[in-house]
Amino acid sequence: MIIEVGMADMKISTPPHTLVTRGLGSCVGITLYDPHKKRGGLAHAMLPCFAMAKIKTNPFKFVDSVIPLMFEELKKQGCKMEKLEVKLFGGAHMFSSIPMDSSFNIGAKNIKTAYELLDKYNISVIAEDTGGNYGRTIFFDLSTGKVKVRTIFFGEKEL
């Protein structure tokens, strides 16, 4: 059964569900998975920093606020932080008119923010498909913890 995770959204579930998010460009898709509990979450975060936002109505929209919320919810459901597997997707450089080293390169900032925050939690990313200049759709199978990444130009792969 498919559960859609929209832009600026986050969902947590268990098998037999597959969490899916579409159209990851500069946005970042973050999966957290406890292989022992077979429970996981997927977030589709658009921007790096909640504190910098003018409108603060949706913490799922920001990398630095959605990750702690995912940890909190998974902890409430009996998952152990040290067991969680993290994978990152997206963070593409979608606009060639914006220089790679520009502060407007949101994809790179999203990825950097995710890594900085995960370092604070002492959690490593076990797999990623980030960067580039193309969009992605991801399918997160909660029975296995595997993520299928689908792109228009590069086909499909599993991480």
Protein Blocks (a to p, Z undefined) as FASTA:
>chain_A
ZZdddehiacddddfbdcddehiakbccdddddfklopacddddfbfblklpmblcblkl
pmklmmmmmmmmmmmnopafklpccddeejiafblkbcfklcklmmlmmmmmmmmmmmmn
opacfbdceejjbdcdddddfknopacdddfklopadZZ
